[in-house]
Amino acid sequence: MFMKKWRQHLAAILANHTTLVAGLVLGWTSPVLPVMDLSYNEESWVASLALLGALVGAVPAGCLTDRLGRKRFLLTLSLPFLLGWGLIVAALWGHREKVFDMWMLYVGRFICGLAVGATTVAVPLYTNEIAEDKVRGALGVYLDMMLTTGILVVYCLGAAFDTLVLTAICCATCPVLALAFLVMPESPTYLLACGKPEKSERALRWLRVRREDDTEIQLELARIRSIVEHSTSSSTTTTKHGPANGHPNGGPAANVLLSDKEAAAQALQGAEAGGASQVSLAASAPASGVKPALKKMFDHVTGRTPTGKAFFIVMGLMTFMQLSGIDAVIFYLGEIFEDAGSTMSPLNASIVVGAVQVVANVSSAIAVDRIGRRVLLILSESLMAASLASLALYFHLRDDRDINVSENYGWVPVVALSVFVWVFAFGIGSLPWFMMAELLPTEAQDWGSSSAICLNWSLGFLVTNVFSSMVRDMGGAATYGVFCTICVIGTFFMAFLVPETKGRSPDEIQRLLEQPTRCLGIRSPPHATKDKTSKV
């Protein structure tokens, strides 16, 4: 499978070069903060300002990705990464004397955060548009895999170099990695939407490793053309059948997307008759009024439409991802081990946990298209709850019962946090990023993705900013108990509300979302049959 799809894997990995640098940004605080001797307030802002920047950076990223193109926008992100890391290097110039320019450090972290947020919008769009249905899950996992690889790299560099050298290496990483991505193709979907069918075909042939006389490329191009047409028309028209995205029967526009060779061949015949200009057919569509547009948006947000259900599920996935407390654990990992009195040094323990994350991501990439998304999400949330419960019990016995558990049970925090980050990276940490692109129809990708990622980084900023205060005021047991309770709630959300999307085409996923909400998680309809004659 990998050998046949190796170009898609290569393009997805290189597109995630900015994600690896984002991992450097997020993991940088763990080896650095313990040696900086900052106040609680200063530590909180150094850690959380990157997440605040990510929140701001995610807002315009969808629009900029559409204007500049997926590939060009990802390459452009090297500039804010370079500027942000440069400011951090300048702020740490007097680190040996414990003299830091805190405002320059804050600004540098914020600018790096801008690029982190934009990365999490642009990368899923690119990987989703270059991937075939059979490998879409594996390619989607690369985002979190490269993120955790960046975190592990910065942990290892922190053990080998001092703070200034570590930061300088991080600064030089992004422009070097961007050079490798230069040779990758642009998204075929984006090229076709821009009226460049020849370039789109060349990009698709390269990604699929197909010969020029291969008719399957023409069938797939016809399918992509249909997606672009209906996406464009649904953004400019509103039917009187309610917020149904331009479908003549009131269903979602994505339901007319082509999902088999026979339907694609029909679209191909129509495309050949009308030419490439069909991509812009919606330009002559009548403009929708303000009231229908507002009603359509209201129905989407309240979950009354398939798009609304998808939006609700995606927002739920992002909520439980961040409220698990993962960013706080990553940012304060060294201090958590130090506070727990673990027998392993905080730096070595951080490296162990970082390695566990990377291995978990590799396992997830292998399992996601075999086991399925929903099963991994349920396992992830339930095992995270169990590991946080054991960590809360450890702190309860140590702090509230005055039992010297660190002498004989100092390994418990290391094991508990290793299990926590393993199952997080295996499920809820990696799957929502590409499930967002799977669940949201094409016409909702820009506003839906930006909204979900803004929520993600908002919650990450909140959790990271209050984590130190929670531990100080509530104690470790109560703090981890709160996160444990959230993970228990998340387990039920995954079990009853999240549908299985493994191996389903966009058409099948949108049909699945037409089912009653109570059926999404517990009674997913089977895959469509080959002849597609009956509804799923």
C-alpha positions as CSV (number, residue, x, y, z in Angstrom):
1,M,0.0,0.0,0.0
2,F,2.7,2.5,1.0
3,M,4.8,1.8,-2.1
4,K,1.8,2.5,-4.4
5,K,1.0,5.7,-2.5
6,W,4.5,6.8,-1.7
7,R,4.2,10.2,-3.4
8,Q,1.1,11.1,-1.5
9,H,2.9,10.2,1.8
10,L,6.0,12.2,0.8
11,A,4.0,15.3,-0.1
12,A,2.0,15.1,3.1
13,I,5.2,14.7,5.2
14,L,7.0,17.6,3.5
15,A,3.8,19.8,3.8
16,N,4.1,19.2,7.5
17,H,7.5,20.9,7.8
18,T,5.8,23.8,9.4
19,T,4.0,21.4,11.8
20,L,7.4,20.1,13.0
21,V,8.5,23.7,13.7
22,A,5.2,24.2,15.5
23,G,6.2,21.3,17.7
24,L,9.5,23.1,18.5
25,V,7.5,26.1,19.6
26,L,5.1,24.1,21.8
27,G,7.8,22.0,23.4
28,W,10.4,24.7,23.9
29,T,9.1,25.7,27.3
30,S,9.6,22.3,28.9
31,P,13.5,22.3,28.9
32,V,13.8,26.1,29.1
33,L,11.4,27.3,31.9
34,P,13.0,25.3,34.7
35,V,16.4,27.0,34.2
36,M,15.0,30.6,33.7
37,D,13.9,31.2,37.3
38,L,10.8,33.2,36.3
39,S,7.7,34.0,38.4
40,Y,4.5,32.0,38.1
41,N,2.9,34.9,36.2
42,E,5.9,35.2,33.8
43,E,6.0,31.4,33.2
44,S,2.2,31.4,32.4
45,W,2.6,34.1,29.8
46,V,5.7,32.6,28.1
47,A,3.9,29.3,27.8
48,S,0.4,30.6,26.8
49,L,1.3,33.4,24.5
50,A,2.1,31.0,21.7
51,L,-1.4,29.6,22.0
52,L,-2.9,33.1,22.0
53,G,-0.9,33.8,18.8
54,A,-2.2,30.5,17.3
55,L,-5.8,31.6,18.0
56,V,-5.2,34.9,16.2
57,G,-3.3,33.2,13.4
58,A,-6.0,30.7,12.6
59,V,-8.6,33.4,11.9
60,P,-7.4,34.7,8.5
61,A,-5.6,31.5,7.6
62,G,-8.5,29.9,5.7
63,C,-9.0,33.0,3.5
64,L,-5.2,33.4,2.9
65,T,-4.9,29.8,2.0
66,D,-7.6,30.2,-0.7
67,R,-6.0,33.4,-2.0
68,L,-2.4,32.4,-2.1
69,G,-2.8,28.6,-2.6
70,R,-2.1,25.8,-0.2
71,K,1.6,25.3,-1.1
72,R,2.5,29.0,-1.4
73,F,0.9,29.8,1.9
74,L,2.7,27.0,3.7
75,L,6.0,28.2,2.3
76,T,5.2,31.8,3.4
77,L,4.8,30.6,7.0
78,S,8.6,30.3,7.2
79,L,8.8,34.1,7.6
80,P,6.8,34.5,10.9
81,F,8.5,31.5,12.3
82,L,11.9,33.0,11.4
83,L,11.0,36.4,12.9
84,G,9.5,35.0,16.1
85,W,12.4,32.7,16.8
86,G,14.8,35.5,16.0
87,L,13.2,37.7,18.6
88,I,13.4,34.9,21.2
89,V,17.1,34.5,20.5
90,A,17.6,38.2,21.0
91,A,15.6,38.2,24.2
92,L,17.7,35.3,25.7
93,W,21.1,36.9,24.8
94,G,21.9,37.5,28.5
95,H,20.7,34.1,29.7
96,R,23.9,33.2,31.5
97,E,23.4,36.2,33.9
98,K,19.6,35.4,34.1
99,V,18.9,38.7,32.3
100,F,16.0,38.4,29.8
101,D,14.1,40.9,27.8
102,M,10.7,39.7,28.7
103,W,8.7,41.8,26.4
104,M,10.8,40.8,23.4
105,L,10.3,37.2,24.5
106,Y,6.6,37.6,24.8
107,V,6.4,39.2,21.3
108,G,8.5,36.4,19.8
109,R,6.4,33.7,21.3
110,F,3.2,35.4,20.0
111,I,4.5,35.7,16.5
112,C,5.6,32.1,16.5
113,G,2.1,31.3,17.7
114,L,0.6,33.1,14.7
115,A,2.4,30.7,12.4
116,V,1.4,27.7,14.5
117,G,-2.3,28.5,14.2
118,A,-2.1,29.1,10.5
119,T,-0.3,25.8,10.1
120,T,-3.1,23.8,11.7
121,V,-5.6,25.3,9.2
122,A,-3.5,25.0,6.0
123,V,-1.9,21.6,6.4
124,P,-5.2,19.6,6.8
125,L,-6.6,21.3,3.7
126,Y,-3.6,20.4,1.6
127,T,-3.3,16.8,2.8
128,N,-7.0,16.1,2.5
129,E,-7.0,17.4,-1.1
130,I,-4.1,15.3,-2.3
131,A,-5.1,12.1,-0.6
132,E,-7.1,9.2,-1.9
133,D,-9.9,7.9,0.3
134,K,-8.0,4.8,1.3
135,V,-5.0,6.6,2.7
136,R,-6.7,9.9,3.9
137,G,-6.5,8.8,7.5
138,A,-2.9,7.9,7.5
139,L,-1.9,11.1,5.8
140,G,-4.0,13.1,8.2
141,V,-2.2,11.6,11.2
142,Y,1.1,13.1,9.9
143,L,0.1,16.5,11.4
144,D,0.2,15.3,14.9
145,M,3.1,12.9,14.2
146,M,5.3,15.8,13.0
147,L,4.0,18.0,15.9
148,T,5.1,15.4,18.5
149,T,8.4,14.8,16.6
150,G,9.2,18.5,16.9
151,I,8.4,18.3,20.6
152,L,10.7,15.3,21.0
153,V,13.5,17.0,19.0
154,V,13.4,20.1,21.3
155,Y,13.5,17.9,24.4
156,C,16.6,16.2,23.1
157,L,18.2,19.4,22.0
158,G,17.5,20.8,25.5
159,A,19.5,18.0,27.0
160,A,22.5,18.6,24.8
161,F,22.7,22.4,24.5
162,D,22.1,25.5,26.6
163,T,19.1,27.7,26.1
164,L,20.5,30.1,23.6
165,V,22.0,27.4,21.3
166,L,18.8,25.4,21.5
167,T,16.7,28.5,20.4
168,A,19.1,29.3,17.6
169,I,18.8,25.8,16.2
170,C,15.0,26.1,16.3
171,C,15.3,29.4,14.4
172,A,17.2,27.9,11.6
173,T,15.0,24.8,11.1
174,C,12.0,26.2,9.3
175,P,13.6,27.8,6.2
176,V,15.8,24.7,5.7
177,L,12.8,22.4,5.8
178,A,10.8,24.7,3.5
179,L,13.4,24.1,0.7
180,A,12.4,20.4,0.5
181,F,8.7,21.3,0.1
182,L,9.4,23.5,-2.9
183,V,9.5,20.6,-5.3
184,M,6.0,19.2,-4.2
185,P,2.9,20.0,-6.3
186,E,0.1,22.3,-5.5
187,S,-3.3,20.7,-4.5
188,P,-5.1,19.5,-7.7
189,T,-8.4,20.7,-6.3
190,Y,-7.0,24.2,-5.7
191,L,-5.5,24.3,-9.2
192,L,-8.8,23.2,-10.8
193,A,-10.7,25.9,-8.8
194,C,-8.3,28.5,-10.2
195,G,-9.1,27.5,-13.8
196,K,-5.9,25.6,-14.4
197,P,-7.1,22.1,-15.5
198,E,-3.8,21.2,-17.2
199,K,-1.7,21.9,-14.1
200,S,-4.3,20.1,-12.0
201,E,-4.0,17.0,-14.2
202,R,-0.2,17.0,-14.0
203,A,-0.2,17.3,-10.2
204,L,-2.8,14.5,-9.9
205,R,-0.8,12.2,-12.2
206,W,2.4,12.8,-10.2
207,L,0.6,12.2,-6.9
208,R,-1.1,9.0,-8.1
209,V,1.9,7.7,-10.1
210,R,-0.2,7.3,-13.2
211,R,0.7,7.2,-16.9
212,E,-0.7,9.8,-19.4
213,D,-3.1,7.3,-20.9
214,D,-4.6,6.2,-17.6
215,T,-8.4,6.9,-17.7
216,E,-8.7,6.8,-13.9
217,I,-7.1,10.2,-13.7
218,Q,-9.8,11.7,-16.0
219,L,-12.5,10.1,-13.8
220,E,-10.9,11.5,-10.6
221,L,-10.6,15.0,-12.3
222,A,-14.3,14.8,-13.1
223,R,-15.1,14.1,-9.5
224,I,-12.9,17.0,-8.3
225,R,-14.5,19.3,-10.9
226,S,-18.0,18.3,-9.5
227,I,-16.8,19.1,-6.0
228,V,-15.5,22.6,-7.1
229,E,-18.7,23.4,-9.0
230,H,-21.0,22.5,-6.2
231,S,-18.8,24.2,-3.6
232,T,-18.8,27.4,-5.7
233,S,-22.6,27.3,-6.4
234,S,-23.5,26.6,-2.7
235,S,-21.6,29.6,-1.6
236,T,-23.6,32.0,-3.8
237,T,-27.1,30.5,-3.9
238,T,-29.7,29.5,-1.3
239,T,-32.7,27.4,-2.1
240,K,-36.2,27.9,-0.7
241,H,-36.1,24.4,0.7
242,G,-34.1,25.7,3.7
243,P,-30.3,25.7,4.3
244,A,-29.7,22.9,1.8
245,N,-26.6,24.2,0.0
246,G,-28.1,24.4,-3.4
247,H,-29.2,20.8,-3.8
248,P,-32.4,20.5,-5.9
249,N,-34.0,18.2,-3.4
250,G,-33.0,20.1,-0.3
251,G,-30.2,17.8,0.7
252,P,-26.6,18.8,1.2
253,A,-24.6,19.8,-1.9
254,A,-22.0,17.2,-1.0
255,N,-24.6,14.5,-1.6
256,V,-24.2,15.0,-5.4
257,L,-20.4,14.5,-5.2
258,L,-19.3,11.6,-7.4
259,S,-18.2,8.5,-5.6
260,D,-18.0,5.7,-8.2
261,K,-16.6,5.3,-11.7
262,E,-20.0,5.3,-13.4
263,A,-21.1,8.6,-11.9
264,A,-17.7,10.1,-12.5
265,A,-17.8,9.1,-16.1
266,Q,-21.1,10.9,-16.5
267,A,-19.6,14.0,-15.0
268,L,-16.6,13.6,-17.3
269,Q,-18.9,13.6,-20.3
270,G,-20.5,16.8,-19.1
271,A,-17.1,18.4,-18.4
272,E,-15.9,17.5,-21.9
273,A,-19.0,19.1,-23.4
274,G,-18.8,22.3,-21.4
275,G,-15.1,22.6,-21.1
276,A,-13.1,23.9,-18.1
277,S,-15.3,26.9,-17.9
278,Q,-17.8,24.8,-15.9
279,V,-15.8,25.5,-12.8
280,S,-17.1,29.0,-12.7
281,L,-20.7,28.3,-13.6
282,A,-21.9,29.7,-10.3
283,A,-20.7,33.1,-11.2
284,S,-24.1,33.7,-12.9
285,A,-26.1,32.4,-9.9
286,P,-28.4,34.8,-8.2
287,A,-27.1,36.4,-5.1
288,S,-28.7,35.3,-1.9
289,G,-30.4,37.7,0.4
290,V,-29.4,38.7,3.9
291,K,-32.2,36.9,5.7
292,P,-31.7,33.5,3.9
293,A,-28.0,33.7,4.5
294,L,-28.5,34.4,8.2
295,K,-31.1,31.6,8.5
296,K,-28.7,29.3,6.8
297,M,-25.9,30.2,9.2
298,F,-28.3,29.8,12.2
299,D,-29.3,26.4,11.1
300,H,-25.7,25.3,10.6
301,V,-24.6,26.5,14.0
302,T,-27.6,25.0,15.8
303,G,-27.0,21.6,14.1
304,R,-30.2,21.4,12.1
305,T,-28.5,20.6,8.9
306,P,-25.9,17.9,8.0
307,T,-23.3,20.7,7.8
308,G,-24.5,21.9,11.3
309,K,-24.1,18.4,12.7
310,A,-20.6,18.1,11.2
311,F,-19.7,21.5,12.7
312,F,-21.1,20.5,16.2
313,I,-19.1,17.2,16.1
314,V,-15.9,19.0,15.0
315,M,-16.2,21.6,17.7
316,G,-16.8,18.8,20.3
317,L,-13.7,17.0,19.1
318,M,-11.6,20.2,19.5
319,T,-13.1,20.9,22.9
320,F,-12.2,17.5,24.4
321,M,-8.8,17.6,22.8
322,Q,-7.8,20.7,24.6
323,L,-9.7,20.3,27.9
324,S,-7.9,17.1,28.5
325,G,-5.0,19.3,29.6
326,I,-2.5,18.1,27.1
327,D,-0.9,21.5,26.3
328,A,-0.4,22.2,30.0
329,V,1.2,18.8,30.4
330,I,3.6,19.4,27.5
331,F,4.5,23.0,28.5
332,Y,5.1,22.1,32.1
333,L,6.3,18.5,31.8
334,G,9.7,19.1,33.5
335,E,8.1,21.0,36.4
336,I,5.4,18.3,36.8
337,F,8.0,15.6,37.3
338,E,10.0,17.8,39.6
339,D,6.9,18.6,41.7
340,A,6.0,14.9,41.8
341,G,9.4,14.0,43.3
342,S,10.0,11.4,40.6
343,T,13.3,9.5,40.9
344,M,13.9,10.1,37.1
345,S,15.4,13.5,36.2
346,P,12.7,15.9,34.7
347,L,14.7,16.3,31.5
348,N,15.1,12.5,30.9
349,A,11.5,11.9,31.8
350,S,10.4,14.5,29.3
351,I,12.5,12.8,26.6
352,V,10.8,9.5,27.4
353,V,7.4,11.0,27.2
354,G,8.2,12.7,23.9
355,A,9.4,9.5,22.4
356,V,6.2,7.8,23.6
357,Q,4.2,10.4,21.7
358,V,6.0,9.8,18.4
359,V,5.7,6.0,18.6
360,A,2.0,6.5,19.4
361,N,1.5,8.6,16.3
362,V,3.2,6.0,14.1
363,S,0.9,3.4,15.6
364,S,-2.1,5.6,14.9
365,A,-1.1,6.1,11.3
366,I,-1.0,2.3,10.9
367,A,-4.3,1.6,12.8
368,V,-6.5,4.5,11.7
369,D,-7.5,3.1,8.3
370,R,-7.8,-0.4,9.7
371,I,-9.5,-0.1,13.1
372,G,-11.4,3.1,12.4
373,R,-11.5,6.6,13.9
374,R,-14.3,6.2,16.4
375,V,-12.9,3.2,18.2
376,L,-9.5,4.9,18.6
377,L,-11.3,8.0,20.0
378,I,-13.2,6.0,22.6
379,L,-10.1,4.1,23.7
380,S,-8.1,7.3,23.8
381,E,-10.5,9.2,26.0
382,S,-11.2,6.3,28.4
383,L,-7.5,5.5,28.9
384,M,-6.6,9.1,29.4
385,A,-9.2,9.3,32.1
386,A,-7.6,6.3,33.8
387,S,-4.1,7.7,33.6
388,L,-5.2,11.0,35.0
389,A,-7.1,9.3,37.8
390,S,-3.9,7.4,38.8
391,L,-1.9,10.7,38.8
392,A,-4.6,12.4,40.9
393,L,-4.4,9.5,43.4
394,Y,-0.6,9.8,43.6
395,F,-0.8,13.5,44.5
396,H,-3.7,12.9,46.9
397,L,-1.7,10.3,48.9
398,R,1.4,12.5,48.9
399,D,-0.1,15.9,49.7
400,D,-3.4,15.1,51.5
401,R,-2.4,12.0,53.4
402,D,1.3,12.9,54.0
403,I,2.4,9.5,52.6
404,N,5.9,9.3,51.3
405,V,5.0,7.8,47.9
406,S,7.8,9.3,45.9
407,E,10.4,7.0,47.6
408,N,8.9,3.7,46.4
409,Y,6.4,4.9,43.8
410,G,8.3,7.7,42.1
411,W,7.8,5.9,38.8
412,V,4.0,6.4,38.9
413,P,4.0,9.9,37.4
414,V,6.4,8.9,34.6
415,V,4.2,5.8,33.7
416,A,0.9,7.7,34.1
417,L,2.0,10.6,32.0
418,S,3.6,8.3,29.4
419,V,0.3,6.4,29.1
420,F,-1.6,9.7,29.0
421,V,0.4,11.2,26.1
422,W,0.5,7.8,24.3
423,V,-3.3,7.4,24.2
424,F,-3.7,11.1,23.5
425,A,-1.4,11.0,20.4
426,F,-3.0,7.6,19.4
427,G,-6.5,9.0,19.3
428,I,-7.9,12.4,20.3
429,G,-4.6,14.2,19.6
430,S,-4.2,13.2,16.0
431,L,-7.7,12.3,14.6
432,P,-9.7,15.6,14.9
433,W,-7.4,17.5,12.6
434,F,-8.2,15.5,9.5
435,M,-11.7,14.4,10.6
436,M,-12.4,18.1,10.5
437,A,-11.7,18.1,6.8
438,E,-13.6,14.8,6.4
439,L,-16.8,15.8,8.1
440,L,-17.1,19.4,6.9
441,P,-18.4,19.7,3.3
442,T,-16.3,21.7,0.9
443,E,-18.4,24.9,1.1
444,A,-18.0,25.0,4.9
445,Q,-14.2,24.2,5.0
446,D,-13.0,27.8,5.4
447,W,-15.3,29.1,8.1
448,G,-15.8,25.8,9.8
449,S,-12.1,24.9,10.0
450,S,-11.2,28.4,11.2
451,S,-13.9,28.4,13.9
452,A,-12.9,25.0,15.1
453,I,-9.2,25.8,15.3
454,C,-9.9,29.1,17.0
455,L,-11.8,27.2,19.6
456,N,-9.0,24.7,19.9
457,W,-6.3,27.3,20.5
458,S,-8.6,29.4,22.7
459,L,-9.1,26.5,25.1
460,G,-5.4,25.7,24.9
461,F,-4.5,29.2,25.9
462,L,-7.0,29.1,28.8
463,V,-5.9,25.8,30.1
464,T,-2.2,26.6,29.9
465,N,-2.6,30.0,31.4
466,V,-4.5,28.8,34.5
467,F,-2.7,25.4,35.0
468,S,0.0,26.8,37.3
469,S,-2.6,28.7,39.3
470,M,-4.8,25.5,39.6
471,V,-1.9,23.4,40.9
472,R,-0.9,26.2,43.3
473,D,-4.4,26.9,44.7
474,M,-6.2,23.5,44.3
475,G,-3.3,21.1,44.5
476,G,-2.2,18.4,42.1
477,A,-4.9,15.9,43.0
478,A,-7.9,18.2,42.4
479,T,-6.3,19.6,39.2
480,Y,-5.8,16.2,37.6
481,G,-9.2,15.1,38.9
482,V,-10.8,17.9,36.9
483,F,-9.1,16.9,33.7
484,C,-10.0,13.2,34.4
485,T,-13.7,14.1,34.7
486,I,-13.6,15.9,31.4
487,C,-12.1,12.9,29.7
488,V,-14.9,10.7,31.1
489,I,-17.5,13.0,29.6
490,G,-15.5,13.0,26.3
491,T,-15.7,9.2,26.2
492,F,-19.5,9.3,26.1
493,F,-19.4,12.0,23.4
494,M,-17.2,9.9,21.2
495,A,-19.3,6.8,21.8
496,F,-22.8,8.3,21.0
497,L,-22.2,11.3,18.8
498,V,-19.1,10.8,16.6
499,P,-19.7,8.8,13.4
500,E,-17.3,6.4,11.8
501,T,-15.7,7.9,8.6
502,K,-13.1,5.2,7.8
503,G,-13.0,4.5,4.1
504,R,-16.0,6.6,3.3
505,S,-16.1,9.0,0.4
506,P,-17.3,12.6,1.0
507,D,-20.6,11.6,-0.5
508,E,-21.1,8.8,2.0
509,I,-20.0,10.9,4.9
510,Q,-22.6,13.6,4.1
511,R,-25.3,10.9,3.7
512,L,-24.3,9.6,7.1
513,L,-24.8,13.0,8.6
514,E,-28.3,13.0,7.4
515,Q,-29.2,10.3,9.8
516,P,-30.8,11.2,13.2
517,T,-28.3,12.6,15.6
518,R,-28.9,9.8,18.1
519,C,-27.8,7.3,15.4
520,L,-24.5,8.8,14.4
521,G,-22.4,7.0,16.9
522,I,-24.3,3.9,17.7
523,R,-25.9,2.9,14.4
524,S,-23.7,4.0,11.6
525,P,-25.1,2.9,8.2
526,P,-23.0,0.5,6.1
527,H,-20.8,1.7,3.3
528,A,-22.4,2.4,0.0
529,T,-22.6,-0.5,-2.4
530,K,-20.8,-0.5,-5.6
531,D,-23.8,0.3,-7.7
532,K,-24.9,3.1,-5.4
533,T,-28.5,2.4,-6.2
534,S,-29.8,2.5,-2.7
535,K,-29.4,5.1,0.0
536,V,-27.1,4.5,2.8
